[in-house]
Amino acid sequence: MNFNKKLIAIIGAGIFVVAVYAGCVTQTTPTPYSRGSPPPEIVQYAADWPLPNHDYANTRETKTSTINSGNVNRLQKAWMYTISATGAFGALPTIPLILGNTVYFHDINANAYAVDLTTGTTKWMTIYNSTGLEGPFGVAVGYGKLFMQKDNFEMIALNLTNGDELWSSRINNISSSGIDIQPQVYDGMVYTSTVPGTGDIFYAGGGMGMLYALDESDGSIKWSFNTIKDGELWGHPEVNSGGGAWYTPSVDTKTGIMFWGIGNPAPFPGTAAYPNGASFGYNTLYTDCSLAINHSNGQLVWYQQVLQHDIQDHDLQIAEILVNNVTASGKTHDVVIASGKMGKVYSIDRATGNLLWAVPVGEHTPNDQWDQFPTVTNKSEFLQVQPSVIGGVETPMAYSDGIIYVPIEDLVTPWNSTALDFSHLNFTGGKGELVALDVRSGNTVWAQYFNPGVNVGGATVVNDLVFTATFNGKIYAFNKKTGEKLFEYQAPGGINGQPAVAGNTIIFPISLGAQPGLLALRIS
């Protein structure tokens, strides 16, 4: 077999796969679910952008903005708020929040900012200059407070009015696990997670991702959930690690159930002693799972594992979207839409955890499904695999009116049974896509392709438009029904965060380049 030959399957013509029920366990709970309630700020500013993905369903859709297909070509720069922070993965792999006339965000050094929406001037800033943060990260608001990570181990609350620190809570004392998530706030609690790594040290043996609920008033831990089942790292815990959540969970406010996408096991693809993931095998719960969790007590309701033996770092990490009343397989379901770096989108029944359908998106080589790579005598021999080690689907999707909008990276990673070659990841010259899928079946409605243009800007729906942005700083808006391109703008730097929208303004985090910061585009 010629392993250097790239056999690419481009999914763009309505191809889909109906998956059978697999990997799901329904748990019983001794107490009824508590519905809970959102903080008053989320209710008051619901028409703005008060949550990372706009709402608790993580739809990333707004219908209250004045931006639409009739005026999008009048979007112009209103202001640029520059920052001095820099990082290996950019200064702002984050989502700003908008509440009234204030924009809130923090940077790669955990410095927090409140900026005037109209003028782009500083209202307050709180400077920590922490090091070792990776992202994604961000702020959450509620109960008069702004919540964020202060460093890899501490969550803090700041006064929403002036930025004064109100409390600090160290949730983790293990150097092999740290915080890398934009938190959620609901029902008097702040929800966050650790992942198995900090700074330059990731996937060291023993690292386990944990979910946490903190009391919003003082930061005390209300509950925690270990995303490694029973806290046991499978066959060789001295080598293995995994789990944790990278993106903000969704909340079903009618039932009080939260939905989390969970990361991969490691080491990947393996080690000299344990090639092809032999150290962890096929019993890897709860990695690569969608988890339904009772928000009030952290109790597991169900899980759905989509990859049992993941040796390619193909997390199921994306912020999961909640959609109601979807007809699939002849029945009506409330569903959760999940995706990740494996380059697939999944529809899961929200009540039972049953998998309804799974579809591949973007470019795939046939060996991307392999759970074993051939053992090679020459360690420099690699197989070309797509999606790459970073995806796939790396940043949040959006949903509107029966359509899921999926941002995609089309990159290649060379692998063998014990190693991968990061040097071949071509971010600058890489390709990307934005694909629209029918929520009922996963069929492709339309697709847009970017070459060059790795799509790590997520998807955002504004009325009849869907926005996305690329690593090379191109901002696009398309007709959400047809995919017709209606707007294109060159930002002053690369984008690997997602925008927030309120009124006549859309704000993009510019993460890369000489002057990172927030770019506000406004209808003139």
C-alpha positions in Angstrom: 0.0 0.0 0.0 1.2 3.5 -0.8 0.6 5.3 2.4 1.8 8.6 1.0 -1.1 8.7 -1.5 -3.8 11.0 -0.2 -7.2 9.5 -0.8 -9.5 12.3 0.1 -13.3 12.0 0.6 -14.8 15.4 0.3 -18.2 15.5 2.0 -20.4 18.1 0.3 -23.1 16.5 -1.6 -25.7 15.5 1.0 -24.0 12.2 2.0 -24.9 11.1 5.5 -24.7 8.0 7.7 -27.4 6.9 10.0 -25.8 5.4 13.1 -27.1 2.8 15.4 -27.6 3.1 19.2 -24.2 2.5 20.7 -22.1 3.5 23.7 -24.9 4.9 25.8 -25.9 4.2 29.4 -28.9 5.7 31.0 -28.5 6.5 34.7 -31.2 6.7 37.3 -31.3 9.6 39.7 -32.7 9.4 43.2 -34.1 12.9 43.2 -36.0 14.9 40.6 -34.1 17.3 38.4 -34.1 20.9 39.5 -34.9 23.4 36.7 -33.1 26.3 38.3 -33.0 29.9 36.9 -30.5 32.2 35.1 -28.8 35.2 36.7 -30.8 38.4 36.4 -28.2 39.9 34.0 -28.8 37.1 31.5 -32.5 37.8 31.5 -32.1 41.6 31.3 -29.6 41.6 28.5 -31.0 38.6 26.5 -31.2 40.7 23.4 -27.5 41.4 23.5 -24.8 38.8 23.9 -24.7 37.9 27.6 -23.6 34.2 27.3 -20.6 32.8 25.3 -22.8 31.3 22.6 -25.6 33.9 23.1 -28.1 31.6 24.9 -28.1 28.5 27.1 -28.8 26.3 24.0 -25.5 27.4 22.6 -27.2 28.3 19.2 -24.9 31.3 18.5 -27.9 32.9 16.9 -29.4 36.4 17.4 -32.5 37.8 15.8 -32.5 41.1 17.6 -29.5 42.7 15.8 -30.2 45.2 13.0 -27.6 43.6 10.8 -29.1 41.7 7.9 -28.5 40.8 4.2 -29.9 44.2 3.1 -27.3 46.2 5.0 -24.3 43.9 5.7 -22.3 45.6 2.9 -22.4 48.8 5.0 -20.4 47.2 7.8 -17.4 49.3 8.6 -14.8 49.5 11.3 -16.2 51.4 14.3 -13.2 51.0 16.6 -10.2 48.7 17.4 -9.3 48.0 21.0 -5.7 46.8 21.0 -4.0 44.8 23.8 -0.4 43.9 24.5 -0.8 40.2 25.4 0.6 37.5 23.1 0.6 33.7 23.3 1.5 30.6 21.3 -2.1 30.1 20.3 -2.9 33.8 19.9 -3.9 36.5 22.3 -7.7 36.1 22.1 -9.0 32.6 21.4 -12.2 33.7 23.2 -15.7 35.1 22.8 -16.4 38.6 24.2 -19.7 39.2 26.0 -22.0 42.3 25.4 -24.4 43.5 28.1 -26.0 46.9 27.4 -23.3 49.3 26.4 -20.4 47.3 27.8 -18.2 44.6 26.3 -16.4 42.2 28.6 -13.5 39.9 27.8 -10.1 38.7 29.0 -6.9 37.9 27.2 -4.3 35.1 27.1 -2.6 36.6 30.2 -5.9 36.6 32.2 -6.2 40.4 32.1 -9.9 41.4 32.2 -11.4 44.4 30.4 -14.7 46.3 30.3 -15.0 48.4 27.2 -17.6 50.9 26.0 -19.6 49.4 23.1 -20.2 52.7 21.4 -16.7 54.2 21.6 -14.3 51.3 22.3 -12.9 53.2 25.3 -11.8 51.5 28.5 -14.3 51.4 31.4 -12.1 49.4 33.7 -9.3 46.8 33.5 -7.9 44.3 36.0 -4.4 43.1 35.2 -2.9 39.8 36.4 -0.4 39.0 33.6 -0.6 35.3 34.2 1.5 33.0 32.0 0.9 29.5 30.7 -2.7 29.9 29.6 -3.6 28.2 26.3 -7.2 28.8 25.4 -10.0 28.6 24.6 -10.9 30.8 27.6 -13.2 33.7 28.4 -15.5 35.4 30.9 -19.0 34.7 32.2 -21.3 37.2 34.0 -24.1 37.0 36.6 -25.1 38.2 40.1 -23.2 41.4 39.7 -19.9 39.5 39.0 -17.6 38.6 36.2 -16.2 35.1 36.4 -13.0 33.9 34.8 -9.8 31.9 35.3 -6.9 33.8 37.0 -4.4 31.2 36.1 -4.3 27.5 35.3 -5.7 26.6 38.7 -7.7 29.5 40.1 -11.2 30.8 39.3 -12.0 34.3 40.3 -15.0 36.7 40.6 -14.6 40.4 39.8 -17.0 43.2 40.6 -18.9 43.7 37.3 -18.9 47.5 37.9 -15.3 48.2 38.6 -13.3 45.0 38.2 -12.3 44.6 41.9 -11.6 41.0 42.9 -14.3 39.6 45.1 -13.1 36.0 45.6 -10.5 33.5 44.4 -11.0 29.8 44.4 -8.2 27.3 43.7 -10.0 24.3 42.3 -7.1 22.2 41.5 -3.6 21.5 43.0 -2.4 19.0 40.4 0.2 20.3 38.0 -0.9 17.9 35.3 -4.4 19.3 35.0 -5.5 23.0 34.5 -8.4 25.2 33.4 -8.9 25.9 29.7 -12.6 26.8 29.2 -15.0 29.8 29.0 -17.3 29.1 32.0 -21.1 28.9 32.2 -23.2 30.5 34.9 -26.7 29.2 35.9 -28.8 28.8 39.1 -26.3 30.3 41.5 -23.4 28.3 40.2 -20.3 28.8 38.0 -19.5 25.8 35.8 -15.9 25.2 34.7 -13.5 22.4 33.9 -9.9 21.3 33.9 -8.2 19.4 31.1 -5.1 17.1 31.4 -2.4 19.7 31.0 -1.1 23.2 31.8 1.1 25.5 29.8 3.7 23.4 27.9 3.0 20.2 29.8 0.0 18.4 28.4 -1.1 14.7 28.7 1.4 13.8 31.3 0.7 10.5 33.0 -2.1 10.8 35.6 -3.8 13.9 34.2 -7.6 13.8 34.5 -10.1 16.4 33.4 -12.7 17.4 36.0 -16.0 19.3 35.8 -16.8 21.7 38.6 -19.7 23.7 39.9 -18.7 26.6 42.2 -21.0 28.7 44.4 -21.2 32.1 42.7 -21.1 33.9 46.1 -17.8 32.7 47.4 -16.2 30.2 44.9 -16.6 27.2 47.1 -17.0 23.9 45.2 -20.6 22.6 45.2 -19.9 19.5 43.2 -17.3 17.9 40.9 -17.4 15.2 38.3 -14.4 13.2 37.2 -14.5 12.7 33.4 -12.4 9.6 33.9 -14.9 6.9 35.0 -14.3 6.0 38.7 -11.2 8.1 38.6 -9.2 5.1 37.2 -7.0 5.8 34.2 -7.5 2.4 32.6 -4.6 -0.1 32.2 -1.5 2.0 32.9 -2.4 5.2 34.9 1.3 6.1 35.1 1.2 6.7 31.4 -2.4 7.6 30.6 -4.4 10.8 30.9 -7.4 12.4 29.3 -10.9 13.9 29.5 -12.0 17.3 30.5 -14.1 19.9 28.7 -12.8 22.7 26.5 -16.0 24.5 25.6 -19.0 26.0 27.4 -21.7 23.5 28.2 -25.3 24.0 27.1 -28.2 24.0 29.6 -31.7 22.7 29.1 -33.5 25.3 31.2 -36.7 23.3 31.1 -35.1 20.2 32.8 -32.0 21.5 34.4 -29.8 19.1 32.5 -26.4 20.3 31.2 -24.6 18.8 28.1 -20.8 18.7 28.0 -18.5 17.6 25.2 -15.4 15.7 26.5 -11.9 15.4 25.3 -9.7 12.5 24.2 -7.5 9.9 26.0 -3.7 10.0 25.8 -0.9 9.2 25.0 -1.7 9.5 21.3 -0.9 7.7 19.1 1.0 5.7 21.7 4.5 5.3 23.0 7.4 3.0 22.2 6.3 0.6 25.0 2.6 1.0 24.2 2.1 1.7 20.5 -1.4 2.5 19.1 -2.9 3.4 22.5 -2.1 0.0 24.0 -1.7 1.6 27.4 -5.4 2.6 27.6 -7.1 0.1 25.2 -10.8 0.3 24.5 -12.3 1.0 27.9 -11.8 4.8 27.9 -14.9 6.2 29.5 -15.8 9.1 29.6 -13.4 10.4 26.9 -14.9 11.4 23.5 -18.3 11.4 25.1 -21.3 13.6 25.2 -22.4 13.8 28.8 -25.8 14.7 30.2 -25.3 16.0 33.8 -27.8 17.2 36.4 -26.7 20.8 36.9 -27.7 20.9 40.6 -25.7 17.9 41.9 -23.3 16.8 39.2 -25.0 13.4 38.8 -24.6 11.6 35.4 -27.8 11.1 33.5 -26.4 9.4 30.4 -23.3 9.3 28.2 -22.8 8.7 24.5 -19.3 7.7 23.6 -18.5 8.2 19.9 -14.9 7.0 19.9 -13.8 4.1 22.2 -10.1 4.0 21.1 -9.0 7.4 20.0 -5.4 7.5 19.1 -5.5 10.7 17.0 -6.5 13.4 19.6 -9.9 13.6 18.0 -11.9 15.1 20.9 -15.6 15.5 21.0 -14.9 19.0 22.4 -17.3 21.5 20.7 -19.9 23.4 22.7 -23.0 21.2 22.2 -26.2 22.7 20.8 -29.8 22.0 21.9 -32.6 21.8 19.4 -36.2 21.0 20.1 -38.9 19.1 18.1 -36.7 17.6 15.4 -38.2 14.9 13.3 -35.7 12.0 12.7 -36.4 8.4 11.8 -40.1 9.1 11.8 -40.2 10.4 15.4 -40.0 13.8 17.1 -37.0 14.3 19.4 -35.4 17.1 21.4 -31.8 16.7 20.4 -28.2 17.7 21.3 -25.9 18.3 18.4 -22.3 17.4 19.1 -19.1 17.6 17.1 -15.3 17.6 17.4 -11.9 17.2 15.9 -12.8 13.8 14.3 -14.7 15.8 11.7 -18.1 14.4 12.4 -21.4 15.9 13.5 -23.7 13.9 15.8 -27.4 14.2 16.6 -28.3 12.6 20.0 -31.7 12.2 21.6 -31.6 14.5 24.6 -33.8 12.3 26.8 -32.2 8.9 26.2 -28.7 9.6 24.9 -29.5 7.5 21.8 -27.4 8.3 18.7 -29.8 9.4 15.9 -27.3 10.1 13.1 -23.6 10.8 12.5 -22.2 12.5 9.4 -18.6 13.2 8.3 -17.8 16.8 7.3 -14.8 18.2 5.6 -12.0 16.2 4.0 -11.2 12.7 5.2 -8.6 10.1 4.3 -9.7 6.5 4.6 -7.3 5.9 7.4 -8.8 8.5 9.7 -11.1 5.8 11.1 -8.2 3.5 11.9 -7.7 2.6 15.6 -4.3 0.9 14.8 -1.5 2.3 12.6 0.9 -0.1 11.0 4.1 -0.6 13.0 7.1 0.8 11.0 10.7 -0.1 11.4 11.8 3.4 10.3 10.4 5.8 12.8 10.4 8.6 10.2 7.8 6.8 8.1 4.4 8.4 8.5 0.9 8.1 7.2 -0.9 11.2 6.0 -4.2 11.5 7.9 -7.1 13.9 7.6 -8.7 15.4 9.7 -5.5 16.6 11.4 -4.6 16.4 15.1 -6.3 19.8 15.5 -9.5 18.9 13.5 -11.8 18.6 11.9 -14.3 20.8 13.8 -12.2 22.9 16.2 -14.5 25.9 17.0 -18.2 26.3 17.8 -21.0 25.6 15.5 -24.3 27.6 15.2 -27.9 26.7 14.7 -30.9 28.5 13.1 -34.3 27.4 11.6 -33.5 23.7 11.0 -29.9 24.2 9.8 -26.6 23.5 11.6 -23.6 25.6 10.5 -20.3 23.8 10.9 -16.8 25.5 10.6 -14.2 23.1 9.4 -10.4 22.8 9.1 -9.0 20.9 6.2 -5.5 20.0 7.3 -3.2 16.9 7.3 -1.2 15.3 10.1 1.5 12.6 9.5 1.1 9.7 12.0 2.6 6.3 12.8 2.0 3.9 15.7 4.1 5.9 18.2 4.5 9.5 16.9 3.0 12.4 14.9 4.7 15.2 12.9 3.4 18.6 13.9 5.8 20.3 11.5 3.5 19.6 8.6 0.5 21.5 10.0 0.2 24.3 7.5 -2.0 26.9 9.2 -1.1 29.8 6.9 -1.7 27.9 3.6 -4.3 25.4 4.9 -7.9 25.2 3.7 -11.2 25.4 5.5 -15.0 25.2 5.0 -18.3 26.3 6.3 -21.0 23.6 5.8 -24.7 23.9 6.4 -26.5 20.6 7.5 -30.1 19.7 7.8 -30.8 19.0 11.5 -33.2 16.3 10.7 -30.9 14.1 8.7 -27.4 15.6 8.5 -27.8 16.1 4.8 -25.6 18.9 3.3 -27.7 22.0 2.4 -24.7 24.0 1.1 -21.0 24.4 1.6 -18.4 27.2 1.2 -14.7 26.5 0.8 -11.7 28.7 1.8 -8.3 28.2 0.1 -6.3 29.4 1.8 -8.2 29.9 5.0 -8.3 27.5 7.9 -11.7 28.1 9.5 -11.2 28.5 13.3 -13.6 31.5 13.6 -16.7 29.4 14.5 -20.1 30.1 13.0 -22.5 32.9 14.1 -26.0 33.5 12.8 -27.3 37.1 12.6 -30.9 37.2 11.3 -30.6 35.9 7.7 -26.8 35.8 7.7 -24.2 33.4 9.0 -20.7 34.8 9.8 -17.4 33.0 10.0 -13.7 34.0 10.1 -10.4 32.3 9.2 -6.9 32.0 10.6 -5.7 34.5 8.0 -8.1 37.2 9.2 -10.8 37.1 6.6 -14.3 37.7 7.8 -17.3 36.5 5.8 -21.0 36.7 5.8 -23.2 34.3 3.8 -26.9 34.0 3.1 -27.9 31.5 5.7 -30.3 29.6 3.4 -28.4 29.6 0.2 -24.7 30.0 1.2 -24.3 33.0 -1.2 -21.4 35.2 -0.1 -22.7 38.7 0.8 -19.7 40.2 2.7 -16.0 39.9 3.0 -13.6 41.9 5.1 -9.9 41.7 5.8 -9.2 42.1 9.6 -5.8 43.4 10.8 -4.8 40.0 12.2 -5.8 36.3 12.3 -8.9 35.1 14.1 -9.3 32.0 16.2 -12.1 33.2 18.5 -15.7 33.9 17.9 -17.7 37.2 17.6 -20.4 38.7 19.7 -23.3 40.7 18.3 -25.6 43.4 19.7 -27.7 46.1 17.9 -25.8 47.3 14.8 -22.4 46.0 15.9 -20.5 42.8 15.6 -17.2 42.4 17.6 -14.5 40.0 16.5 -11.5 39.0 18.7 -8.3 39.5 16.7 -6.0 37.0 18.2 -2.9 37.0 15.9 -0.7 39.6 14.3 1.1 42.7 15.3 -1.8 44.3 17.2 -4.3 41.8 18.7 -7.5 43.1 20.3 -11.2 43.6 19.6 -12.4 44.8 16.2 -15.9 46.3 16.2 -17.7 46.5 12.8 -20.8 48.6 12.7 -23.5 49.4 10.1 -22.7 52.9 8.9 
